Amino acid sequence: MGIEYEDSMFEALGPDNVDMDSIRNSHQCKKKCEIMTNGELGCELSHVAILRDFLSKEFRYCMVFEDDARVNPAVLDFFLNSGDKDLKSTLARLADTHNEWEWHQLNLGACIGTCNYRKYVNVSLPEQVKMAAKTFSYCTVAYMVSRKGAELILEEVENKGLQVADHGIRREKSFKHVSLEPRLFDQDGGHSTAIHEGNGLSMPQYVEPCMSPDIIGKVGHR
């Protein structure tokens, strides 16, 4: 994607490098974990390991990109046309929105959310882009998390066990989960994912048309 950071690559966890049966028989696995596929369990283990590593360091935020994340060029253009130099400066700008509204997690690649209870957060973004709360969106292809957000997610894992990575506390009102609308990152639809068949570019941001027809036409999804 043309961005590079220190310690930027993390080897995903899965059946090739983790004994899934031992995980399922451990204290980490409670009721929800028992019905997860190996792909779902490996995805959760990977995200949890990244968040633990993040909290062991001094960074204020962590950005996570799954290996099939790709930039939506139309949405990036909204930022570049508003003065951003490149994708890296856009990501820094998005991280800085935490100074205006203290989100726990900012989903940059949200999917299958709803706008029934959507509320927009007042932060500095290009005219065409909004930050939306209460969309109850899914997908973990690209997101930012604050230290408090990471602590809350890991606290839930400790108390309730492993579960599908975009479920759990992210669905609860007390967790400040917001989504970029339209999303900056899509999931590459060129191949089947390791978690669910059919994920990818066909996954809409909202289950119903919630954005204007003009925006939908430019970004390629509703």
N, C-alpha and C positions, 0 to 999 in steps of 0.2 A: 504493500500500500504506500510505499515511499516514506515510511516513518521508521525510525530506529531509536531504541532506548536501551539503556544499560539493563542487563538481566531480562531481556525482552522475550526470550523463548522458554517455554515450560513444556516438558514432555508430558502429554496427556496420559492419564492412568486408565487402564482397561484390562481385559482378559489376557493381553499379551505380556503385561508386566506386573499384574496384581492377581493374587489368588482370591477370586471372587467368592468362593465357598467359605474361605476363612473369614472374609469380611461379613458375610451373611450370618455367620455363627458367632460373631463378636458382639461386644456391648454397643458398638457403633450402629448396629442394625436392629431397629425395632420394627413394629408392625408394617409401616409403609415401605420399608426397605425390602421386605421379603417378596413383594410383588413387582419390584422394579426389574427391568431388563438389564443385562450386562452393560448395554450402552448408556442407559439412564444412570446406573450406579457409577460407572466410570466417569461420566460427566460430572456428577455430584462430587465424587472424590477429588477430581481435578480442580474444580472451583474452590472447594474447601481448602485444599492444600495451598492454592494461590493466596487465598485470604489469610491463612496462617502465616505464610511467608511475608506478606505485606505488613502484617502487624508486628513482625519481628524487626522491622526496619523503621526508618524515621519519616517516610513519605506521608504527605497529607491525604493523598488519594491514590487509588489503584485503578488502572484501566485494564479491562480484560477483553481480549478478542479471541474467539474460537477460530480454528484454522480455516474455516470456510467463510469468514467475514469478508465483505467487499464494500468499498465506498460507493454510495449512490452519487454519481457525478452531478446530477441536477441539484441535489440538496447541498453538496459541497459548493457548488456555484453560488448558491444563495449567500453563503458565508464569504466566499472570495469577492463577490461583488459588493459586499458591505465593508470591505477593507482588510479582511484577513489575508495574510501572505501565502499560507499553504495549509495543508491538513493539520500539521503539527500545531500551528498557531490557533487553528479552530478548536482543537482539543484542549489547549490551554485556556482558551476563552470559555469553553463549556465547564471546565473544572472551576474556573473563577466564579461561575454563577452560584457556587456554594456559599460565597460571601454575601450574596443577596437573599438566598433562601436555602436554609440548611437541610438539603435532601440527604437521605441515607444512601440511596442508589439512584443513579441516572441511567435509564435504559436508552442506549443509542441505536438499538436494533429491534425495537418492540414489535410484537406480532399479536394477532387475534385479541386485541383489547376491545373495550366498549366505551362509548361516549355517553352512556346513560347518566353517569354521575360525574363526568369529566369537569375538572376545574383548571383553569389556566393560572400558572404562577407568574408573577410579575418580575421578570428578569430581562437583562439586556441581550437581545438576540436580533437577527435580521428580521425584516418585516414579515417574510413568508414563513418564519419558523417560530414555533411556540414550545413551551414546556408545560406538559399536562400532568396533573395529578388525578388520582382516582380513576384511571383507565383500566386498572386490573389486567394489565398486559402480561404476556408471556415472552419467552425466548431470551436466551443468554448469549447470543452471538456476539454482542458488543455492549459493554456497560462500564460505567464508572461507579466506584463505591468509596464512601468516606470511611474514616477509621471507626466512627461510631456505627456506621452501617455494617461494616465487617464484623465488629464485635457482636452486634445483635444477631447476625446470621449464624455465627459460630456458637453463640450462646444457645440458640435454638437447636442447632445440631447436637450439642452436648445434652440438652434436656429431652429432645424428642427423637433423636437419631437421624440418620441420613434419609433424604427424600429427594424427589425429582428437583433438579436445581432451580427451576423457576416457579416452584410452588412454595408452600409454607408461609413464612413470615412476610414474604413479598406480597401476599394477598391480604394482609391484615392492615387495618386502618392506622394503627399506631406506628407502622413502619413507613417512613416517608419515601415512597417509591414514585419517581416521576419518569416520564418518557418524553423524548424529543419527538416533536410532530412537525413535519414528517421525519421519519427516522433517517439518520445519517448513514447507517450501515444496513445492507441487505445480507442475506445468507445465500451463498453461491448455489444456484440450482443446477449446476452442471453434473452433479453426481448425487447418489443417495447418501444421506448422512448415516453416521454410525448409530444414531439413536432412533430415529423414526423415518420410515419411508415417506417420501413426498414432501419433506420440509424443503424450504428454499425460497426462491423468488416468488413462487405462487402463494406464499403465506402472506396474507394481507396484514396491515398494521391494525386494522379494526375489522370486526366481524360484519359491520354495516358501514356504508359510506358516511364517514364523519368529517372528512376534509372537503374543501371546495372542489368542484369539477376541474378547475384550472390547475390546482396543486396536484390532484390525482393524475391528471394527464401528463404533467411534467415529471413526476417522480416514478410513475409506472406501477403504482399500487394504491388501493384505497385505504 
